[in-house]
């Protein structure tokens, strides 16, 4: 019989000495062997282990897979597996619990073993995994099949890849596969992979501030397979750089994604919004991207294709492209404010039911804009078409209900001076309009032959155009048939029908009575409005400027959060106001000197760190410990657990003043929570993040804080209807309210209006911040709570229509406006628009 910790041996007394001597010899041999072999046994509760503890050598020899897998299996859930500098040869390492894989930078290199033919880091059926500060070499030349990825997430949520260099992957560097939602890939570098970040049938993922070169296929992609379950949606791809890819960004069979601020150079295809196999891409927002063509740029720059629909393509720049720079083929969509310059070929319009507005089309090597299909219900308004080698605008097929309104068409036909028209149509315009356009040649240039040619049979309302070089048939009052040539600029008026006989620029004018415009009333004297910028050179100095504005006389406690990512700090505004101090941002591994100086200026004695060591490292914590009397950390295994812990800390700090109201926001993006941060901080309302488990995931927190009333932030695409139903069942229908708008900017405006109407905040001392990034608004929420005022989010390069309406509707109450951040965060155009709305 053998019992753990004891050995019982049944023996006969005969031959006892002989038997015992053999046992002694055996035990001696085992002792000698154990002196040469040491097998470490990690504690089941170990929160941090190193792969070298399990025999990984990191010398680019042998196979370290077993050591890595043993480390992953040994570490406690939520713990950290550390990877010292070295080159580790690996097959597949499987991860199926929350943990952190942490290197020391690019010198911690994981190299896929030759012939492995499998994904290197396979992360599945879990949540809360972080991979950071390391490099991966997919060793594509050493693989013989299997299409391995560098990192693949399968059925895994709320995870992070940051500061990881990935190269030479036969398939995708990072694959976010079906059922993997809310995965963040940031501040990473990619080279020579088939795809860089591939989001497949997954939602609410975040890809930002990455840099990719030599991508063999697509750098950043969000797509759904043909006939798939429709899980690809609400992904965010912002501020990335791709150089030399086959395709920069591909959105395919997905919806409600944001593609913003990316730079794509020398790609074959730039940005594609595609709908295939009757599976549409729709509600896509593609804004503020920069495409720079090169020798590789032989396909479309930006294309939004049928059957995709209801998309917004705005404020993008495309230059130097060798093929169609902008392909307009998405119905019920808006193409606005784009700058398409110095490309080889024309912008192509191939769809009906589209608005093309306020774009600049200049320097085309062919026609400026070409309408090549029979279309209807197209609005072409406020555009500038100039410097094209051929016609400015060319229409090849009939157009019905076509509005050509307030455009400027000038200096086109440069390749054949004087022989081509500004706007030339070989097909009829039916029930259409040519209104308020300026169609001229620049001074000293005789490029276009005639301003407009539209053939016989067209029915077009023509009024208030300014044109040069017109040959016009006029019918003055009481006369007919007289023909004169008008060579000067003419401000046209009246309704003109196109009944010409094919001669370019020949029109018949219906007699009209000139309209006399009334003399406008004198404009009232503008009210004095104070507009100030709270800004610095970067997010950290801006953050300090906000702190100084909010706490000019100092503060005992500071809240410290990472400035590199947003999830851990979303609920920080309420806690900051409760303890009477600012939110200060830090780099993960280094407390910026300007932030340390601010802590000293404040005279703080305590700090509360938000998030785990993957957000704010122990090295930053050590600096704070040396500086202050008390430092504590509030964190959890993922963003939801961290938000819950912060909510409980808020209620503890508030004590008996907490009124039982809780704010509920999505954990998949930052905008709604940040828009409500002044409200949350001013009222002392904690914030919980709603994840895939819905009410069940926040139930314990609601119990712990004693909540009895809920305000949901955002629409049902952010916080599902079933969450509202579950909260109503818990608190009662009358104790649950939702504040929502059509997008983040409309929701921000709705939150501000609600806060003024229902919570006692005011419009004066209004703050405006970008909704495209988080740092400025994160710190600004506390400042606004101190000033008992609201915060409006807007685009960086233009004031949102909802923010504009809020400001205009409440301008009588606004004497002071603060802009959070410099002009890279809020452009001069935003500030001018705010000033205009206040008049």
Phi, psi and omega in degrees: 000138180236122177244138183308127178092352180222154174235120178249125182239124175273126183220160171271150179293334178289129178076022183299316183298319180297314182297317181296322180297325178292323178296319179297317178299316181297316181294324177296318179297319178296323178295320178296317180298317183293338177288341180260338185239126177240123180247105182289142177239108181285143177296141179299337182262010183297128179268349177210128176226156175252144179297334179289338176296341184248016172101002177293134184257336175063031183249014181064024176229160178067202182222117183263012185300312183299318180297316179297314182296323178295320178297315179298317181291330186278327187291147179293154175303129183087000181274188185235132170257116183264147182233104177295169177303142180152170176249116186251121180272124189224150160270221181273134173248127185256134181234124181222033174209161178296128176193176179238130172256114190230122173260195178246015181126198184295344178283348172270091190253124174258120186243125180292129182296140176303133179078004179295316176057029179223156174302140184287301177254107181256107186250120188216150170053046180209192178210161171068042177259134176239131173239121187212156168053056176204179178231152178229131174246112181286353173049053187302326182290341181265001182262146183244001179169182172089345180048063182287146173266163170287303176230132175231128173260126176232124180050043182232137185235164169053054184233167189223137165238120181214141180055049179240131175261123183232130183218158169061042177264133182292331175245238184264144174296311175231122178246121178254100195262168189320126180088000179260102184248155177058047173259133182250127176238111187221154170051039182242163182237142184226143178209132171059044172254159175295307170235154178267295175237116183247113179257112189242115176052045181220164189224159174059035177265161190225117181237111189213146170059038177256164185225123184231140176227150171057037179288129185285333179229266187242133178288305184229129186217136170235115184211163176240138178292158180303128180070017184288179187280003178076033183269354181273109180190160176054042173263150184240124179234102188225143169058035175261161176237132176229127181235122172079022181279160168295316175219132181290300182223133178233119174250113189225119181056037180238175178206156176059039176264158176243122176240108191216138169069018180274153176242126181233122182240136171053037173272155174290311173247139182274274179235126181242128170245108191240148168231121183232160173053038180063015174251116193266151160264133182208163183055036177272140177243114181240102188222150170062027177266154180238121178245124180240115185281166177205197184298337182274351193272071188255003174237189189299144174286286172244128178228131172240107194255153168293145006268027173295155184201165175055048180250159175241119179242104193217145172058028176269159177235129176230124179218151175071019181277145184267346177237194184307117184284329180218117179254112185261099187216028182240119185285159178052037184239167179237127174245107193220136171069019178276152175243112183244106192226141170055048175254164186285327187234181188278157164287133185250129175252118188230018183220152171274172175054060182216150175247125178239109196220136170057036175263161173244118177243108188220146171073025178293142176283354176230226174288152176291300181226134182236129173259102189257002182229159174289118189229164176217156174057052175250130174252120178242099194225135171069019182270157172246125177238114187212156171066019178284147179293328180244210182301151174293309179229130181236127180245120185254340182228160184300145177239134179240134183052055181258123178255111176253099198227129172053039175265158172244118180238112189213140171066031177267176183074031186292339181278346182215069190307125174083003183242355182237152183270160173293307176237120184232125180237131174261359182233158186287153171250123183246131179051047187242179185217139173236095193231130168066026182269157170245112185233094189218173170258146175294157182305132176083359181239122177253077186266293186282145183285307177227157179292313186217138170230122176228133191283167177303143180100353179278152171238109189224130170278124183236123181204146169058034175267150172245121187225157172237156179061048179266135166255108191237139171263112185254144175242086179293168181302127175079007179227170176206152171079002180276137182240130175229160177254128180251117184252349179268171176297138182233126172269106187277153172212159181105179179254118182252132173257138183275098180235032184288164182263024178100353179283124183305130174074019179260126187229154167252126186259124170283136181298138179221156178266123181302141178268126178267119180284134177292149177290124183290151174294146177301138179291140179292155177298132181294144175287147174290122179241130176272119177239119183232150175256131172255101192209166173216194182280338179208186185296330183282318178288327173297317178302317179294320178299321177295317178300317180295324178290324183280325186229068182295336183257011176098172180202145182281330187236140173237146173260128183246125181223159178292141173265007185260343178205163193255337193299320189290336190256005187299324181270009188289335184297317180297316179296317181300313181292328180294324180265355175078043180210169182275166166268124177246136183263147179225156166288159184299313188256359184209128174280115181304143182302323181294328178286318176300318178298323178293321177301318179291321178298320180294336186073028183293147176243349182224152174223144174241117180270133178258125177100166181279188184288344174286341177265309179231112191287169178293335178293321174293317179301320180297320177299317181293320179298320179290336186267326192242168180280326184217130177228129174226160185238136175242119182200171177214184185286342176207183185298326182288318178293323177295315178299321179296317180295321178294318179301316180294322178294324177299311183295322176298317180291326182285330180063225185289354180277350180289131186261004175095359180273137178233141175263138182239122182227162176292147174267007185264348176205164190263341196298312186295317180295319181290323178299329181268000186298323175297318178299312181300313183292316183295323183267351183071039180257119178290158181244133170243146178262131181266126181247199184295340179275358176062221183297326179301327182286340181246000186300315182297323179292318178300321176295315186295324183267352179073036181289143175224009183206138185229140171241119181269134181254120177101164182283185184288342174287338178268306177239108189301157180300329181294333175292316178299318178298317180294321178291322178296323177294330182278313188257343189101141185304321182288352182250017177229128181225147178243134174246120187209156172222182185287337176208186185298329182283321176293322177294319177301314179297319180295321178295316179299314180296319179296318181297322179288316185287321191248345188235004173083008174282164183238167179275331179294150188067025177308142172244144177239133180220158176291140173263008183267346176213166193260331196299318185294315180289330180300310178284329184292337179300322179292317178302316181293326176295319177300320180274000181053045182227178188253171182232133175246134175263144178213173174290158181291326188254002179196146180284127180296152182296328181288319176296318179300315181296319178300314183294315181296318182292335185242020187297332180297336182266355188253118174248343183223135175232135175249135173255121182269106181110162180277193186286346171286335176270318179227111187291168174300327178297323177297314184293322177295320180292322176298314179300320178295320180292335180279345182281000000 
